[in-house]
Amino acid sequence: MASSNGRRIGILVLIALAVAIGAASMSNGTAPATATSSQRTGGDAPAQKQGLWKDTYFPNATVISHDGRAFRFYDDLIKNKIVVVNFIYSSCSNICPLVTARLSQVKDVLGDHVGRDVFFYSITIDPVLDGPDVLKTYADTYRAGPGWMFLTGAPHDIDLIRHKLGERSRSKAEHRNDVKIGNDRTGEWSRDSAFSDIEVLAETILRMDPEYRKARRNPGTLLQANTSYDLQSTPGAGLFAKACSGCHTLGHGDLVGPDLQGVTERRKPEWLRRFLMEPDKMRAEQDPLAVDLDSLYPGARMPNLGLSNSDTEDLLVYLSAGSVFNHDPVASD
């Protein structure tokens, strides 16, 4: 019995000593030794991506661009690139045209970065109807240019790609309308809204590059934009900037859609008010002016923005005021 108690006491003493030694090590700033990856492999460990999306996450499914070229999705389009990805379908009559127009504005702000440092991919969720020819019309309508591809492919491949990117809606009308921004080299990925401030969204995209972040450590310094907006106190100015400026100018010529300078004088107030609120219904009714606009601006149908009566009145006030919403660089004195 005595020997048993002695063994127990001895074990407890050893445990107490071990705890004391460990505590002393911690107080001296040392930590228990663990093998680093370079020690385990016998050499310097390569830089690892952050996050969970490794090289094997994205499928190498074949996708077809709007100009008919075939690409392997990961190896050709994502690997080691900074990318901006969104989902559209050409027959969408509400949010898709608006999001695409906003991205066109972001592209303009980014300038030469697009196609060199940043790549835009708009992926259809309706690949059966949206072949390369259809997507080319869509791309041309929104002035896609180099560095921005509209992608389609076999339905099962598109489904796999969109699921990997978090777009898992069961119907087209419910699909995600946010923008996925990623740097495959570093493994950094985030989501943003196409309705964010255009300049801030462009800056967010560029800050996916660690070298860009190092060069611009001042968080208050934003990209010098190519576009300047003078949002006066006129009612409707902010709404025009968010919902209309991607497709229309006031006094600077046609963009995606017609120049709206003087539109309140060219159109009857009742017609204009209804077209702002229910363009889809007017097209369905074969309204002559709505049909003419569709033929003049193919691929750029006015979406139903869900405007309230007060929103519509604010826009009409803004349009009537004839305020010039500047899409050109601000001239320096």
Residue frames relative to the residue before (quaternion, step in Angstrom):
aa qw qx qy qz dx dy dz
M 1.0000 0.0000 0.0000 0.0000 0.00 0.00 0.00
A 0.6606 0.5091 -0.2909 0.4688 3.55 1.00 -0.96
S 0.6612 0.5020 -0.3146 0.4603 3.57 0.97 -0.89
S 0.6244 0.5383 -0.3382 0.4537 3.59 1.07 -0.74
N 0.6619 0.4908 -0.3077 0.4758 3.56 0.97 -0.88
G 0.6250 0.5475 -0.3388 0.4414 3.55 1.06 -0.71
R 0.6475 0.5123 -0.3237 0.4621 3.58 1.00 -0.84
R 0.6380 0.5314 -0.3310 0.4484 3.58 1.01 -0.84
I 0.6542 0.5118 -0.3083 0.4636 3.54 0.95 -0.92
G 0.6398 0.5353 -0.3230 0.4471 3.57 1.02 -0.86
I 0.6508 0.5127 -0.3129 0.4644 3.59 0.96 -0.87
L 0.6582 0.5140 -0.3091 0.4550 3.57 0.96 -0.90
V 0.6249 0.5319 -0.3315 0.4655 3.58 1.05 -0.74
L 0.6561 0.5078 -0.3149 0.4610 3.57 0.92 -0.89
I 0.6398 0.5156 -0.3261 0.4674 3.59 0.97 -0.85
A 0.6530 0.5136 -0.3180 0.4568 3.60 0.92 -0.89
L 0.6400 0.5215 -0.3243 0.4619 3.60 1.00 -0.82
A 0.6516 0.5208 -0.3183 0.4504 3.58 0.95 -0.90
V 0.6510 0.5072 -0.3118 0.4709 3.57 0.96 -0.86
A 0.6556 0.5188 -0.3132 0.4504 3.58 0.94 -0.87
I 0.6503 0.5121 -0.3129 0.4658 3.57 0.99 -0.88
G 0.6476 0.5217 -0.3120 0.4594 3.58 1.00 -0.87
A 0.6562 0.5073 -0.3103 0.4645 3.56 0.95 -0.86
A 0.6364 0.5255 -0.3261 0.4610 3.57 1.02 -0.79
S 0.6372 0.5259 -0.3258 0.4595 3.55 0.99 -0.82
M 0.6562 0.5073 -0.3118 0.4636 3.58 0.94 -0.86
S 0.6728 0.4943 -0.3090 0.4555 3.58 0.93 -0.83
N 0.6692 0.4775 -0.2964 0.4861 3.60 1.15 -0.51
G 0.5716 -0.6296 0.3691 0.3751 3.61 1.27 0.11
T 0.5677 0.5758 -0.4081 0.4239 3.60 1.20 0.21
A 0.2238 -0.7621 0.5931 0.1314 3.54 -1.19 0.55
P 0.6273 -0.5137 0.4002 0.4271 3.55 -1.16 0.42
A 0.4753 -0.7008 0.4571 0.2720 3.55 -0.89 0.94
T 0.0011 -0.7606 0.6492 0.0046 3.52 -1.07 0.87
A 0.5309 -0.6402 0.4488 0.3270 3.56 -1.09 0.65
T 0.3317 -0.7219 0.5684 0.2139 3.59 -0.85 0.95
S 0.6599 -0.5057 0.3612 0.4223 3.55 -1.26 0.30
S 0.6417 0.5137 -0.3448 0.4532 3.59 1.04 -0.67
Q 0.6331 0.5089 -0.3394 0.4744 3.61 1.08 -0.67
R 0.6629 0.5133 -0.3195 0.4417 3.57 1.00 -0.83
T 0.7554 0.3808 -0.2107 0.4898 3.56 1.01 -0.78
G 0.4860 -0.6873 0.4270 0.3302 3.54 1.28 -0.14
G 0.7808 0.2166 -0.1607 0.5636 3.62 1.17 0.43
D 0.7154 -0.4088 0.3212 0.4667 3.55 -1.30 -0.16
A 0.3899 -0.7211 0.5239 0.2314 3.55 -0.91 0.92
P 0.4531 -0.6769 0.4964 0.3003 3.60 -0.92 0.79
A 0.5926 -0.5563 0.4387 0.3832 3.55 -1.22 0.51
Q 0.2408 -0.7892 0.5535 0.1131 3.54 -0.88 0.99
K 0.5355 -0.5975 0.4824 0.3514 3.56 -1.15 0.58
Q 0.4340 -0.6469 0.5529 0.2958 3.50 -1.21 0.55
G 0.7669 0.3813 -0.2496 0.4519 3.55 -1.25 0.35
L 0.6628 -0.5513 0.3821 0.3327 3.50 -1.40 -0.13
W 0.6302 0.5740 -0.3424 0.3950 3.60 1.16 -0.44
K 0.0438 -0.8205 0.5695 -0.0244 3.54 0.00 1.30
D 0.7763 -0.3695 0.2435 0.4489 3.56 -1.35 -0.04
T 0.7109 0.4647 -0.2600 0.4595 3.58 1.11 -0.63
Y 0.4770 0.7023 -0.4383 0.2951 3.61 1.19 -0.08
F 0.7590 0.3641 -0.2013 0.5008 3.59 0.80 -1.00
P 0.4532 -0.6795 0.4976 0.2919 3.59 -1.00 0.73
N 0.3849 -0.6945 0.5552 0.2474 3.54 -1.24 0.48
A 0.1720 0.8136 -0.5319 0.1598 3.55 1.04 0.78
T 0.4943 -0.6492 0.4927 0.3023 3.55 -1.19 0.59
V 0.0369 -0.7677 0.6398 0.0070 3.54 -0.97 0.95
I 0.2971 -0.7474 0.5729 0.1577 3.55 -1.21 0.60
S 0.3607 -0.7452 0.5228 0.2031 3.57 -0.83 0.99
H 0.6810 -0.5040 0.3468 0.4025 3.56 -1.27 0.28
D 0.6962 0.4149 -0.2873 0.5106 3.59 1.22 -0.26
G 0.6534 -0.5987 0.2837 0.3663 3.55 1.24 0.54
R 0.5304 0.6284 -0.4198 0.3841 3.61 1.19 0.16
A 0.3491 -0.7340 0.5491 0.1946 3.55 -1.11 0.75
F 0.0364 -0.7956 0.6045 -0.0171 3.56 -1.02 0.87
R 0.4040 -0.6205 0.6003 0.3024 3.52 -1.31 0.42
F 0.5106 -0.7108 0.3723 0.3090 3.55 -0.53 1.16
Y 0.7603 0.3623 -0.2372 0.4842 3.60 0.67 -0.98
D 0.7280 0.4702 -0.2803 0.4128 3.59 0.55 -1.12
D 0.7697 0.3853 -0.1995 0.4684 3.58 0.90 -0.88
L 0.8149 0.3254 -0.1356 0.4600 3.57 0.96 -0.79
I 0.7722 0.3564 -0.1815 0.4937 3.60 1.06 -0.66
K 0.6243 0.6115 -0.3527 0.3345 3.56 0.85 -0.97
N 0.8711 -0.0020 -0.0557 0.4878 3.54 -0.88 1.14
K 0.5921 0.5723 -0.3686 0.4314 3.60 1.18 0.44
I 0.3779 -0.6283 0.6139 0.2925 3.50 -1.39 0.25
V 0.0156 -0.8402 0.5378 -0.0673 3.57 -0.55 1.16
V 0.1874 -0.7203 0.6568 0.1212 3.50 -1.34 0.53
V 0.0324 -0.8300 0.5543 -0.0525 3.58 -0.52 1.20
N 0.0961 0.7671 -0.6334 0.0326 3.55 -1.06 0.79
F 0.3811 -0.7192 0.5404 0.2132 3.56 -1.29 0.31
I 0.0064 0.7919 -0.6077 0.0594 3.55 -0.97 0.96
Y 0.0346 -0.7377 0.6528 0.1686 3.52 -1.36 -0.20
S 0.5820 -0.6755 0.3351 0.3044 3.54 -0.86 1.01
S 0.6938 0.4713 -0.2862 0.4633 3.60 1.10 -0.58
C 0.3956 0.7161 -0.4776 0.3203 3.59 1.28 0.07
S 0.2080 -0.8247 0.5200 0.0793 3.56 -0.75 1.04
N 0.7390 0.3985 -0.2579 0.4781 3.59 1.16 0.06
I 0.8713 0.1608 -0.0955 0.4538 3.60 -0.06 -1.24
C 0.5960 0.6145 -0.3763 0.3542 3.63 0.98 -0.73
P 0.6716 0.4818 -0.3284 0.4572 3.64 0.81 -0.83
L 0.6523 0.5253 -0.3155 0.4461 3.55 1.02 -0.79
V 0.6554 0.4974 -0.3072 0.4782 3.59 0.95 -0.88
T 0.6621 0.5091 -0.3118 0.4530 3.59 0.92 -0.89
A 0.6415 0.5147 -0.3205 0.4700 3.57 1.01 -0.78
R 0.6382 0.5141 -0.3282 0.4698 3.59 1.01 -0.74
L 0.6545 0.4986 -0.3189 0.4704 3.59 0.97 -0.80
S 0.5918 0.5555 -0.3652 0.4559 3.57 1.12 -0.59
Q 0.6364 0.5094 -0.3212 0.4821 3.57 1.08 -0.70
V 0.6283 0.5212 -0.3325 0.4723 3.59 1.01 -0.80
K 0.6246 0.5409 -0.3300 0.4565 3.57 0.99 -0.85
D 0.6551 0.5135 -0.3166 0.4549 3.58 0.93 -0.86
V 0.6502 0.5088 -0.3157 0.4677 3.57 1.01 -0.79
L 0.6772 0.4959 -0.2906 0.4594 3.61 0.97 -0.84
G 0.2249 -0.8297 0.4903 0.1439 3.57 1.18 -0.46
D 0.8611 -0.0878 0.0887 0.4929 3.57 -0.91 -0.99
H 0.4935 0.6479 -0.4436 0.3739 3.60 1.21 -0.17
V 0.6434 0.5175 -0.3229 0.4625 3.59 1.08 -0.72
G 0.7795 0.2526 -0.2296 0.5252 3.54 -0.74 1.11
R 0.7213 0.3528 -0.2348 0.5479 3.56 1.28 -0.20
D 0.8122 0.1534 -0.0501 0.5606 3.58 0.75 -1.08
V 0.7835 0.2075 -0.0697 0.5816 3.58 1.15 -0.65
F 0.1160 -0.7962 0.5927 0.0365 3.57 -1.03 0.85
F 0.2538 -0.7699 0.5751 0.1104 3.54 -0.91 1.04
Y 0.0090 -0.7803 0.6253 -0.0045 3.58 -1.03 0.87
S 0.0765 -0.7639 0.6404 0.0234 3.56 -0.75 1.10
I 0.1364 -0.8311 0.5391 0.0103 3.55 -0.42 1.28
T 0.3705 -0.7290 0.5257 0.2341 3.58 -0.77 0.99
I 0.2758 -0.7313 0.5955 0.1860 3.54 -1.17 0.65
D 0.6776 0.3942 -0.2867 0.5507 3.55 1.32 0.28
P 0.0118 -0.8687 0.4952 0.0050 3.60 0.66 1.09
V 0.5529 0.6070 -0.4056 0.4017 3.59 1.15 -0.40
L 0.7606 0.3455 -0.1843 0.5178 3.59 0.92 -0.90
D 0.7327 0.4196 -0.2316 0.4831 3.57 1.05 -0.71
G 0.0023 -0.7951 0.6033 -0.0623 3.54 0.08 1.35
P 0.7501 -0.3969 0.2657 0.4574 3.61 -1.24 0.07
D 0.6490 0.5256 -0.3371 0.4347 3.62 0.92 -0.81
V 0.6517 0.5041 -0.3091 0.4750 3.58 0.97 -0.88
L 0.6919 0.4765 -0.2810 0.4639 3.57 0.90 -0.92
K 0.5913 0.5563 -0.3799 0.4433 3.61 1.11 -0.53
T 0.6266 0.5173 -0.3338 0.4778 3.58 1.00 -0.78
Y 0.6466 0.5184 -0.3077 0.4674 3.55 0.99 -0.87
A 0.6665 0.5030 -0.2977 0.4628 3.59 0.91 -0.93
D 0.6608 0.5031 -0.3081 0.4641 3.58 0.94 -0.85
T 0.6188 0.5630 -0.3406 0.4292 3.56 1.01 -0.82
Y 0.7833 0.3179 -0.1528 0.5118 3.56 0.94 -0.91
R 0.4832 -0.7206 0.4055 0.2878 3.56 1.24 0.59
A 0.0290 0.8620 -0.5057 0.0196 3.57 0.91 0.93
G 0.1046 -0.8401 0.5252 0.0871 3.61 0.69 -1.00
P 0.7317 -0.4115 0.3005 0.4528 3.60 -1.30 0.05
G 0.7771 0.3423 -0.2589 0.4603 3.54 -1.04 0.82
W 0.7161 0.3304 -0.2370 0.5674 3.57 1.30 -0.01
M 0.0355 -0.8096 0.5852 -0.0285 3.56 -0.56 1.21
F 0.2332 -0.7028 0.6527 0.1607 3.50 -1.23 0.70
L 0.1532 -0.8561 0.4935 -0.0048 3.55 -0.52 1.26
T 0.0201 -0.7535 0.6570 0.0129 3.51 -1.20 0.74
G 0.0387 0.7984 -0.6002 0.0290 3.58 -1.28 -0.08
A 0.7257 -0.3567 0.3082 0.5012 3.54 -1.26 -0.31
P 0.6012 -0.6111 0.3641 0.3641 3.62 -0.90 0.85
H 0.6831 0.4796 -0.3179 0.4498 3.62 0.86 -0.85
D 0.6324 0.5192 -0.3356 0.4668 3.61 1.12 -0.60
I 0.6490 0.5036 -0.3155 0.4751 3.58 0.97 -0.84
D 0.6300 0.5298 -0.3346 0.4588 3.59 1.01 -0.80
L 0.6546 0.5123 -0.3161 0.4574 3.58 0.93 -0.86
I 0.6658 0.5077 -0.3007 0.4567 3.58 0.92 -0.91
R 0.7062 0.4618 -0.2899 0.4517 3.57 0.79 -0.95
H 0.6064 0.5419 -0.3565 0.4599 3.59 1.09 -0.62
K 0.6486 0.5170 -0.3154 0.4611 3.57 0.98 -0.80
L 0.7172 0.4185 -0.2377 0.5040 3.57 1.15 -0.64
G 0.6210 -0.6098 0.3191 0.3750 3.56 1.25 0.35
E 0.5496 0.5747 -0.4153 0.4418 3.60 1.25 0.24
R 0.1408 0.8343 -0.5083 0.1606 3.56 -0.01 1.29
S 0.2483 0.7939 -0.5175 0.2007 3.56 1.13 0.61
R 0.4631 -0.7030 0.4793 0.2485 3.55 -1.15 0.64
S 0.7742 0.1733 -0.1280 0.5951 3.56 1.25 -0.27
K 0.6414 -0.5469 0.3711 0.3896 3.55 -1.18 0.55
A 0.6644 0.5381 -0.3121 0.4142 3.55 0.92 -0.90
E 0.7113 0.4488 -0.2536 0.4778 3.59 1.20 -0.46
H 0.4205 0.7500 -0.4560 0.2296 3.60 1.21 -0.06
R 0.6192 -0.5642 0.4107 0.3599 3.54 -1.25 0.58
N 0.1917 -0.7970 0.5655 0.0907 3.54 -1.02 0.83
D 0.4802 0.6465 -0.4598 0.3742 3.55 1.21 0.29
V 0.4582 -0.6640 0.5281 0.2652 3.55 -1.33 0.08
K 0.2495 -0.7546 0.5906 0.1403 3.55 -0.91 0.96
I 0.0768 -0.7930 0.6043 0.0021 3.59 -0.77 1.07
G 0.1088 0.8293 -0.5383 0.1033 3.59 -0.73 0.99
N 0.1941 -0.7145 0.6555 0.1488 3.50 -1.35 0.45
D 0.2889 -0.7969 0.5014 0.1736 3.57 -0.20 1.24
R 0.5998 0.5829 -0.3735 0.4011 3.60 1.03 -0.63
T 0.7756 0.3214 -0.1737 0.5147 3.57 0.95 -0.86
G 0.4507 -0.6987 0.4461 0.3311 3.58 1.22 -0.37
E 0.4829 0.6582 -0.4426 0.3711 3.60 1.22 0.30
W 0.0519 0.7886 -0.6084 0.0732 3.58 -0.87 1.01
S 0.0543 0.7893 -0.6102 0.0410 3.54 -1.11 0.69
R 0.3470 -0.6930 0.5788 0.2536 3.54 -1.36 0.11
D 0.0019 -0.7745 0.6325 0.0133 3.53 -1.19 0.55
S 0.4740 -0.6590 0.5052 0.2929 3.54 -1.32 0.15
A 0.4837 -0.6535 0.5002 0.2980 3.55 -1.05 0.78
F 0.6651 0.4908 -0.2986 0.4771 3.58 1.25 -0.28
S 0.3713 0.6789 -0.5194 0.3626 3.56 1.23 0.43
D 0.6636 -0.4396 0.3914 0.4617 3.54 -1.28 0.17
I 0.5357 -0.6724 0.4039 0.3128 3.58 -0.78 1.05
E 0.6863 0.4851 -0.2912 0.4571 3.58 0.85 -0.94
V 0.6570 0.5070 -0.3118 0.4627 3.57 0.97 -0.84
L 0.6389 0.5136 -0.3303 0.4679 3.60 0.99 -0.78
A 0.6381 0.5152 -0.3295 0.4678 3.59 0.98 -0.80
E 0.6533 0.5044 -0.3120 0.4706 3.57 0.99 -0.81
T 0.6193 0.5446 -0.3391 0.4526 3.60 1.02 -0.79
I 0.6462 0.5178 -0.3148 0.4639 3.57 0.98 -0.84
L 0.6903 0.4790 -0.2893 0.4586 3.59 0.83 -0.94
R 0.6549 0.5226 -0.3208 0.4417 3.58 1.07 -0.65
M 0.4568 0.6371 -0.4729 0.4022 3.57 1.21 0.20
D 0.6367 0.4942 -0.3153 0.5010 3.57 1.25 -0.35
P 0.4115 -0.7316 0.4774 0.2599 3.65 -0.50 1.10
E 0.6323 0.5294 -0.3443 0.4488 3.59 1.02 -0.68
Y 0.6252 0.5216 -0.3359 0.4736 3.58 1.04 -0.72
R 0.6428 0.5245 -0.3238 0.4548 3.58 0.97 -0.83
K 0.6451 0.5218 -0.3222 0.4558 3.57 0.98 -0.82
A 0.6921 0.4889 -0.2757 0.4539 3.54 0.98 -0.88
R 0.7718 0.2599 -0.1373 0.5638 3.60 1.17 -0.47
R 0.0112 0.8558 -0.5158 0.0386 3.53 0.59 1.18
N 0.5941 0.5563 -0.3698 0.4481 3.57 1.20 -0.38
P 0.3246 -0.7896 0.4787 0.2049 3.63 -0.26 1.18
G 0.6428 0.5347 -0.3336 0.4355 3.59 1.18 -0.36
T 0.6102 0.5496 -0.3520 0.4492 3.56 1.27 -0.19
L 0.1029 -0.8089 0.5785 0.0230 3.56 -0.50 1.17
L 0.6834 -0.4585 0.3858 0.4172 3.49 -1.35 0.33
Q 0.4205 -0.6680 0.5442 0.2842 3.57 -1.03 0.78
A 0.2689 -0.8186 0.4906 0.1300 3.54 -0.28 1.28
N 0.4715 -0.6474 0.5223 0.2928 3.53 -1.28 0.47
T 0.7274 0.3854 -0.2042 0.5298 3.55 1.28 -0.26
S 0.0643 -0.7904 0.6087 0.0238 3.57 -0.93 0.86
Y 0.1483 -0.8059 0.5710 0.0503 3.53 -0.80 1.03
D 0.1868 -0.7674 0.6056 0.0968 3.54 -0.87 0.98
L 0.0665 -0.8222 0.5653 -0.0041 3.54 0.03 1.33
Q 0.1607 -0.8196 0.5464 0.0624 3.53 0.10 1.33
S 0.6730 -0.5028 0.3568 0.4087 3.53 -1.31 -0.05
T 0.4016 0.7267 -0.4718 0.2966 3.60 1.27 0.02
P 0.4924 -0.6432 0.4836 0.3316 3.64 -0.84 0.85
G 0.7764 0.3408 -0.2575 0.4634 3.55 -1.02 0.80
A 0.4894 0.6833 -0.4389 0.3176 3.62 1.19 -0.25
G 0.6830 0.4795 -0.2915 0.4675 3.57 0.90 -0.91
L 0.6439 0.5160 -0.3201 0.4654 3.57 1.00 -0.80
F 0.6264 0.5224 -0.3383 0.4693 3.59 1.00 -0.76
A 0.6475 0.5314 -0.3204 0.4424 3.58 0.94 -0.86
K 0.7263 0.4448 -0.2458 0.4628 3.57 0.88 -0.93
A 0.8270 0.3139 -0.1166 0.4517 3.54 0.77 -1.05
C 0.7930 0.3514 -0.1547 0.4730 3.59 1.09 -0.60
S 0.6388 0.6075 -0.3381 0.3295 3.57 0.98 -0.83
G 0.5747 0.5924 -0.3891 0.4090 3.60 1.17 -0.33
C 0.7718 0.3295 -0.1664 0.5177 3.58 1.20 -0.53
H 0.8020 0.2523 -0.0992 0.5323 3.57 1.12 -0.60
T 0.1933 -0.7243 0.6402 0.1680 3.52 -1.30 0.44
L 0.3036 -0.6862 0.6123 0.2492 3.52 -1.37 0.07
G 0.8587 0.0200 -0.0578 0.5088 3.53 -0.14 1.30
H 0.6749 0.4728 -0.3019 0.4794 3.60 1.22 0.18
G 0.6715 -0.5197 0.2993 0.4352 3.57 1.15 0.47
D 0.6906 -0.4649 0.3574 0.4234 3.54 -1.36 0.15
L 0.1735 -0.7382 0.6409 0.1193 3.54 -1.19 0.65
V 0.7724 -0.0573 0.0930 0.6256 3.59 -0.26 -1.20
G 0.7651 0.1641 -0.0732 0.6184 3.52 1.09 -0.86
P 0.7438 -0.4357 0.2695 0.4293 3.59 -1.28 -0.05
D 0.5700 -0.5344 0.5023 0.3704 3.52 -1.35 0.41
L 0.2763 -0.8077 0.5044 0.1299 3.58 -0.74 1.04
Q 0.3592 0.7189 -0.5167 0.2953 3.58 1.21 0.25
G 0.8427 0.1425 -0.1291 0.5030 3.60 -0.77 1.04
V 0.3726 0.7586 -0.4795 0.2362 3.61 1.22 0.16
T 0.6367 0.5318 -0.3416 0.4417 3.61 1.08 -0.60
E 0.6509 0.4730 -0.3180 0.5015 3.56 1.25 -0.27
R 0.6770 0.5018 -0.2921 0.4523 3.58 1.11 -0.67
R 0.7748 0.3042 -0.1513 0.5331 3.60 1.07 -0.69
K 0.5353 -0.6035 0.4810 0.3432 3.54 -1.15 0.61
P 0.5860 -0.6176 0.3838 0.3575 3.61 -0.92 0.83
E 0.6568 0.5170 -0.3295 0.4390 3.60 0.92 -0.83
W 0.6583 0.5031 -0.3113 0.4654 3.56 0.96 -0.87
L 0.6794 0.5028 -0.2952 0.4454 3.58 0.85 -0.97
R 0.6412 0.5239 -0.3264 0.4559 3.57 0.95 -0.85
R 0.6930 0.4634 -0.2911 0.4694 3.58 0.86 -0.87
F 0.6459 0.5251 -0.3327 0.4432 3.60 0.98 -0.78
L 0.6235 0.5253 -0.3416 0.4676 3.58 1.08 -0.63
M 0.7491 0.4145 -0.2142 0.4702 3.57 1.01 -0.79
E 0.8320 0.1100 -0.0119 0.5436 3.61 0.97 -0.81
P 0.0525 0.8395 -0.5401 0.0279 3.63 0.68 0.92
D 0.6301 0.5497 -0.3373 0.4325 3.57 1.05 -0.72
K 0.6592 0.4956 -0.3131 0.4709 3.59 0.97 -0.79
M 0.6508 0.5164 -0.3212 0.4546 3.57 1.01 -0.77
R 0.6207 0.5108 -0.3425 0.4864 3.60 1.07 -0.62
A 0.6510 0.5201 -0.3169 0.4532 3.57 0.95 -0.87
E 0.6881 0.4577 -0.2680 0.4952 3.55 1.13 -0.65
Q 0.4005 -0.7393 0.4456 0.3074 3.57 1.36 0.00
D 0.1030 0.7922 -0.5833 0.1471 3.54 0.90 0.95
P 0.5176 -0.6957 0.3908 0.3088 3.64 -0.63 1.05
L 0.6774 0.4818 -0.3040 0.4654 3.60 0.90 -0.87
A 0.6452 0.5148 -0.3217 0.4639 3.59 0.98 -0.82
V 0.6427 0.5124 -0.3150 0.4746 3.59 1.01 -0.80
D 0.6442 0.5222 -0.3189 0.4589 3.59 0.99 -0.83
L 0.6482 0.5158 -0.3216 0.4587 3.59 0.96 -0.82
D 0.6282 0.5329 -0.3334 0.4585 3.59 1.03 -0.76
S 0.6877 0.4736 -0.2911 0.4670 3.58 0.97 -0.81
L 0.6651 0.4990 -0.3053 0.4641 3.59 1.08 -0.67
Y 0.7871 0.1824 -0.0769 0.5841 3.59 1.10 -0.72
P 0.0695 -0.8364 0.5433 0.0215 3.61 0.49 1.19
G 0.7967 0.2713 -0.2156 0.4952 3.54 -0.97 0.87
A 0.7216 0.3943 -0.2439 0.5142 3.60 1.24 -0.06
R 0.1001 0.8254 -0.5475 0.0943 3.57 0.82 0.93
M 0.5172 -0.6240 0.4993 0.3063 3.52 -1.05 0.86
P 0.2835 -0.7770 0.5329 0.1788 3.63 -0.62 1.06
N 0.4948 -0.5964 0.5275 0.3482 3.51 -1.29 0.33
L 0.2037 -0.8312 0.5120 0.0733 3.56 -0.35 1.27
G 0.4450 -0.7045 0.4506 0.3202 3.56 1.26 -0.05
L 0.2373 0.8077 -0.5097 0.1777 3.59 1.08 0.68
S 0.3887 -0.6823 0.5676 0.2474 3.53 -1.12 0.73
N 0.6914 -0.4455 0.3479 0.4500 3.58 -1.27 0.09
S 0.6774 0.4876 -0.3009 0.4614 3.57 0.94 -0.87
D 0.6044 0.5420 -0.3530 0.4651 3.61 1.06 -0.71
T 0.6721 0.5098 -0.2930 0.4501 3.54 0.89 -0.98
E 0.6539 0.5038 -0.3156 0.4679 3.59 0.94 -0.84
D 0.6333 0.5280 -0.3319 0.4583 3.60 1.02 -0.78
L 0.6547 0.5037 -0.3150 0.4674 3.58 0.96 -0.85
L 0.6520 0.5161 -0.3207 0.4535 3.58 0.95 -0.82
V 0.6184 0.5279 -0.3381 0.4739 3.58 1.06 -0.72
Y 0.6646 0.5033 -0.3028 0.4619 3.56 0.94 -0.93
L 0.6760 0.4844 -0.2972 0.4690 3.59 0.88 -0.89
S 0.6532 0.5204 -0.3119 0.4530 3.58 1.00 -0.80
A 0.6291 0.5605 -0.3378 0.4196 3.56 1.08 -0.72
G 0.3463 -0.7727 0.4725 0.2443 3.56 1.23 -0.41
S 0.2890 0.7652 -0.5235 0.2383 3.56 1.19 0.51
V 0.3469 -0.7413 0.5370 0.2044 3.57 -0.87 0.92
F 0.1799 -0.7698 0.6089 0.0652 3.52 -0.63 1.23
N 0.2828 -0.8479 0.4302 0.1266 3.53 -0.04 1.37
H 0.1426 -0.7836 0.6005 0.0707 3.60 -0.75 1.07
D 0.6329 0.5293 -0.3340 0.4558 3.58 1.25 -0.12
P 0.6319 -0.5060 0.3917 0.4373 3.59 -1.19 0.33
V 0.5055 -0.6386 0.4861 0.3168 3.54 -1.06 0.78
A 0.4075 -0.7228 0.5011 0.2458 3.56 -0.72 1.02
S 0.3596 -0.7300 0.5407 0.2131 3.53 -0.94 0.89
D 0.4975 -0.6644 0.4684 0.3027 3.55 -1.04 0.75
